[in-house]
Amino acid sequence: GWVSSTEVIFNYLTLNYPQIQSIIFFHRNLFIYGFAT
């Protein structure tokens, strides 16, 4: 589904751009928090 596709994108970016891993992780946490509330 849509969430699974998003996870794949995040995983791809994390693997190919390790220098922005922390940024991606931070924004993903914000997104999940915003989506859940």
Residue frames relative to the residue before (quaternion, step in Angstrom):
aa qw qx qy qz dx dy dz
G 1.0000 0.0000 0.0000 0.0000 0.00 0.00 0.00
W 0.7778 -0.3434 0.2486 0.4640 3.51 -1.33 -0.23
V 0.6625 0.5014 -0.3133 0.4600 3.58 0.92 -0.87
S 0.6350 0.5307 -0.3296 0.4544 3.58 0.98 -0.82
S 0.6425 0.5159 -0.3192 0.4682 3.58 0.98 -0.83
T 0.6342 0.5271 -0.3254 0.4627 3.57 1.02 -0.79
E 0.6378 0.5223 -0.3243 0.4639 3.57 0.99 -0.83
V 0.6293 0.5298 -0.3335 0.4605 3.59 0.99 -0.80
I 0.6460 0.5131 -0.3167 0.4680 3.58 0.96 -0.87
F 0.6561 0.5071 -0.3133 0.4629 3.58 0.90 -0.91
N 0.6598 0.5084 -0.3077 0.4599 3.56 0.94 -0.91
Y 0.6363 0.5294 -0.3220 0.4596 3.58 0.99 -0.84
L 0.6798 0.4847 -0.2931 0.4659 3.57 0.86 -0.95
T 0.6394 0.5354 -0.3273 0.4444 3.57 0.99 -0.82
L 0.6912 0.4810 -0.2819 0.4598 3.57 0.94 -0.88
N 0.7577 0.4020 -0.2110 0.4689 3.58 0.95 -0.85
Y 0.7773 0.2055 -0.1215 0.5821 3.58 1.21 -0.45
P 0.0880 -0.8504 0.5167 0.0454 3.61 0.51 1.17
Q 0.5992 0.5907 -0.3654 0.3981 3.58 1.13 -0.53
I 0.7365 0.3519 -0.2310 0.5294 3.60 1.20 -0.39
Q 0.2900 0.7852 -0.5013 0.2193 3.56 1.27 0.33
S 0.6690 0.5050 -0.3083 0.4498 3.58 0.90 -0.91
I 0.6384 0.5224 -0.3227 0.4642 3.58 1.05 -0.77
I 0.6500 0.5071 -0.3135 0.4713 3.56 0.94 -0.91
F 0.6587 0.5179 -0.3144 0.4461 3.57 0.89 -0.93
F 0.6463 0.5280 -0.3110 0.4547 3.57 0.99 -0.88
H 0.6999 0.4619 -0.2742 0.4709 3.58 0.82 -0.97
R 0.6186 0.5320 -0.3536 0.4574 3.59 1.04 -0.69
N 0.6416 0.5133 -0.3289 0.4655 3.58 0.99 -0.78
L 0.6407 0.5103 -0.3218 0.4749 3.59 0.98 -0.78
F 0.6515 0.5253 -0.3081 0.4524 3.56 0.97 -0.88
I 0.6659 0.4905 -0.2999 0.4755 3.56 0.90 -0.96
Y 0.6421 0.5209 -0.3219 0.4612 3.59 0.97 -0.82
G 0.6866 0.4828 -0.2794 0.4663 3.57 0.89 -0.95
F 0.6572 0.5139 -0.3062 0.4586 3.56 1.06 -0.77
A 0.6867 0.4969 -0.2773 0.4525 3.57 1.09 -0.73
T 0.7263 0.4515 -0.2476 0.4554 3.59 1.12 -0.55
